[in-house]
Amino acid sequence: MACGAPVISSNRGALPEVVGDAGLMFDARQEGELALVLARVLSDAALADDLRRRSLARAGLYTSARTTGRVLTFLREINDGAAGPAHVATGRH
């Protein structure tokens, strides 16, 4: 995405959330879907250009600073939760 390449992706796991509307999805369990999506992107220059623009815009959501900030927030929340009521009741900190 950050290279501006048209994106095609499996619709499994977290990939749909990451790709959003910036790419075409396919079901990896359905034989032939990958080939159909590839053929579509390779044969439709307007679609490929649109996907390139959308992939660059979407990639901007995943900067290293933003990702680092989200990870630090998550770790702080976990750490704050570790000192919560469950540990107080057992006497452990």
DOFIDREN-828744 format. One record per residue (C-alpha): residue number from 0; residue in three letters; x, y, z. Coordinates in Angstrom, 3 decimals. Layout:
# DOFIDREN-828744
PAPA, n, res, xx, yy, zz
PAPA, NUM, ALA, X, Y, Z
...
This chain:
# DOFIDREN-828744
PAPA, n, res, xx, yy, zz
PAPA, 0, MET, 0.000, 0.000, 0.000
PAPA, 1, ALA, 2.742, 2.447, 0.897
PAPA, 2, CYS, 4.326, 1.885, -2.532
PAPA, 3, GLY, 1.146, 2.912, -4.310
PAPA, 4, ALA, 0.609, -0.516, -5.796
PAPA, 5, PRO, -2.952, -1.684, -6.438
PAPA, 6, VAL, -3.820, -3.949, -3.520
PAPA, 7, ILE, -5.509, -7.316, -3.652
PAPA, 8, SER, -5.887, -9.209, -0.425
PAPA, 9, SER, -7.366, -12.272, 1.149
PAPA, 10, ASN, -10.511, -11.558, 3.119
PAPA, 11, ARG, -9.176, -13.463, 6.151
PAPA, 12, GLY, -7.936, -12.352, 9.538
PAPA, 13, ALA, -7.263, -8.667, 10.065
PAPA, 14, LEU, -6.552, -7.987, 6.389
PAPA, 15, PRO, -10.004, -6.604, 5.541
PAPA, 16, GLU, -9.686, -4.140, 8.430
PAPA, 17, VAL, -6.224, -3.040, 7.324
PAPA, 18, VAL, -7.004, -2.792, 3.606
PAPA, 19, GLY, -10.470, -1.279, 3.978
PAPA, 20, ASP, -11.775, 0.022, 0.671
PAPA, 21, ALA, -8.256, 0.521, -0.686
PAPA, 22, GLY, -8.087, -2.893, -2.320
PAPA, 23, LEU, -9.970, -5.798, -3.771
PAPA, 24, MET, -10.595, -8.782, -1.545
PAPA, 25, PHE, -10.798, -12.445, -2.456
PAPA, 26, ASP, -11.666, -15.626, -0.610
PAPA, 27, ALA, -8.481, -17.678, -0.496
PAPA, 28, ARG, -10.552, -20.823, 0.029
PAPA, 29, GLN, -12.286, -20.372, -3.320
PAPA, 30, GLU, -10.119, -21.761, -6.071
PAPA, 31, GLY, -9.731, -19.295, -8.883
PAPA, 32, GLU, -10.762, -16.112, -7.049
PAPA, 33, LEU, -7.187, -14.844, -6.825
PAPA, 34, ALA, -6.746, -15.304, -10.580
PAPA, 35, LEU, -10.012, -13.472, -11.291
PAPA, 36, VAL, -9.081, -10.508, -9.091
PAPA, 37, LEU, -5.577, -10.332, -10.572
PAPA, 38, ALA, -6.961, -10.444, -14.107
PAPA, 39, ARG, -9.437, -7.697, -13.255
PAPA, 40, VAL, -6.736, -5.353, -11.927
PAPA, 41, LEU, -4.344, -6.130, -14.774
PAPA, 42, SER, -6.961, -5.579, -17.477
PAPA, 43, ASP, -8.631, -2.439, -16.097
PAPA, 44, ALA, -6.199, 0.492, -16.011
PAPA, 45, ALA, -8.767, 2.838, -14.459
PAPA, 46, LEU, -9.413, 0.370, -11.620
PAPA, 47, ALA, -5.669, -0.105, -11.048
PAPA, 48, ASP, -5.140, 3.679, -10.905
PAPA, 49, ASP, -8.030, 4.095, -8.478
PAPA, 50, LEU, -6.658, 1.328, -6.242
PAPA, 51, ARG, -3.204, 2.937, -6.329
PAPA, 52, ARG, -4.611, 6.263, -5.113
PAPA, 53, ARG, -6.692, 4.612, -2.413
PAPA, 54, SER, -3.828, 2.409, -1.232
PAPA, 55, LEU, -1.522, 5.399, -0.740
PAPA, 56, ALA, -4.209, 7.226, 1.220
PAPA, 57, ARG, -4.933, 4.160, 3.347
PAPA, 58, ALA, -1.242, 3.526, 4.018
PAPA, 59, GLY, -1.082, 7.014, 5.553
PAPA, 60, LEU, -3.180, 5.687, 8.415
PAPA, 61, TYR, -0.403, 3.276, 9.373
PAPA, 62, THR, 2.561, 5.509, 10.146
PAPA, 63, SER, 5.194, 4.279, 12.569
PAPA, 64, ALA, 4.405, 7.149, 14.969
PAPA, 65, ARG, 0.699, 6.313, 15.021
PAPA, 66, THR, 1.338, 2.610, 15.457
PAPA, 67, THR, 3.856, 3.230, 18.245
PAPA, 68, GLY, 1.412, 5.514, 20.018
PAPA, 69, ARG, -1.363, 2.940, 19.828
PAPA, 70, VAL, 0.907, 0.171, 21.121
PAPA, 71, LEU, 2.090, 2.333, 24.029
PAPA, 72, THR, -1.502, 3.225, 24.917
PAPA, 73, PHE, -2.448, -0.444, 24.844
PAPA, 74, LEU, 0.506, -1.408, 27.057
PAPA, 75, ARG, -0.326, 1.364, 29.532
PAPA, 76, GLU, -3.921, 0.149, 29.722
PAPA, 77, ILE, -2.708, -3.379, 30.422
PAPA, 78, ASN, -0.284, -2.139, 33.047
PAPA, 79, ASP, -2.940, 0.020, 34.710
PAPA, 80, GLY, -5.296, -2.961, 34.768
PAPA, 81, ALA, -2.629, -5.138, 36.398
PAPA, 82, ALA, -2.771, -2.990, 39.538
PAPA, 83, GLY, -6.559, -3.177, 39.659
PAPA, 84, PRO, -8.928, -4.784, 42.189
PAPA, 85, ALA, -8.038, -8.419, 41.405
PAPA, 86, HIS, -4.469, -7.904, 42.602
PAPA, 87, VAL, -5.488, -5.819, 45.604
PAPA, 88, ALA, -7.832, -8.587, 46.813
PAPA, 89, THR, -5.030, -11.161, 46.744
PAPA, 90, GLY, -2.495, -8.840, 48.306
PAPA, 91, ARG, -0.211, -9.127, 45.256
PAPA, 92, HIS, 1.005, -6.079, 43.330
